[in-house]
């Protein structure tokens, strides 16, 4: 397991790149790999979500972040 800085977050957020489906909601849509859940909606839109995040320098896990949002900021 490694905590990696979320690109586009100005070094504020980190995600666990070893997080798996067990680290997210039981009924979450999509597949999880390398800490990112990917789901394609019926309309073909791809949603990517970091499933296990924390603020840099902290140990408290904060939940999930939209990878799509931060990818657009890079």
Buried (B, 14 or more C-beta within 10 A) or exposed (E): EEBBEBEBBEEEBBBBBEBBBEBBEEEBEBEBEEBBBBBEEEEEEEBBBBBBBBBEEEEEBEEBBEBEEBEEEE
